[in-house]
Amino acid sequence: MRRAVGKRSSGAGRRLAARAASLLAAACVLHGSAQLAAAEPQAEAGVRVTGARVQLKDVMPECPERACPADLGAAPPAGSSRLISADTIRAALVAAGAAVPRLEAVRVLSAARVWSPAELGEWLQPSIERKLPDGVRLVGVQAKSGATLPLLATVGECSLPALAKRAGPSTTTAMVEILHDGQPARRVAVQVRLVLSEKAARAPVPRGSVITLIIQRASATVSAQGVALQDAELGQTAPFRVQPTGRVVQARVESASTAAVLEH
């Protein structure tokens, strides 16, 4: 009986010792990790920028006044970051003739907004409506996906493909330019649903219509009547037969009644 008790005591002691050894090993690992982390360089505090370019004043608020506008390069894409090296900051100070203090690299983050497809479509709708020709009504706009854009982004120009020449509902894709500080940042594709009237379905210059052809020469401007040999859109180059000579020329359609001859 005493031997059994002794064995149980001995086993419990061994288990206790093993557990203590494990705890001690874990403590050593944690201590070593803490020492290693302390030895590693600490991450620089990031600064948020809203412009398309990074200026010295963004990363160095106490910069000398004459050096503050110095350009340190393009800002990172919206929602991402990049490191501005100490050498880059130093070069900007030296170029401005300013004193150079002790410097460290600075991480800059481009401020951004994440747009859902529905929000994006609503935001871009006015730009699309301004681009529609007479007789075309916008029914709906749907972005193909959401987007992460610069926080201060604005909407630029919209481009639409040539619309099908038939009255009624139509679906196409518009490309809308997104600007950041007035410069193109990216283009966003959106699906647009339209309704074309009978008038909108007709070409501005139908085949067989007679318009005025403008021929620009070095010393004078000459005009003549011409017959459209095909349906033509505004801004399109199309063939016209000059009356009464019968000569065929290429002319760029400027309005429903005039076209500028490109060759003569």
ABEGO torsion letter per residue (X at the ends): XAAAAAAAAAAAAAAAAAAAAAAAAAAAAAAAAAAAAAABBBBBBBBBBABABBBAAAABAABBAAAAABBAEBBBBBGBBBBBBAAAAAAAAAAAGBBBBBBBBBBBBBBBBBBBAAAAAAAAAAAAAAABBBGBBBABBBBABBBBBBAABBBBBBBBBBBBBBBEBBBBBBBBBBBBGGBBABBBBBBBBBBBBAAAABBABBBGBBBBBBBBBAABBBBBBBBBABBBBBGBBBBBBBOAAGBBBBBBBABAABBBBABX
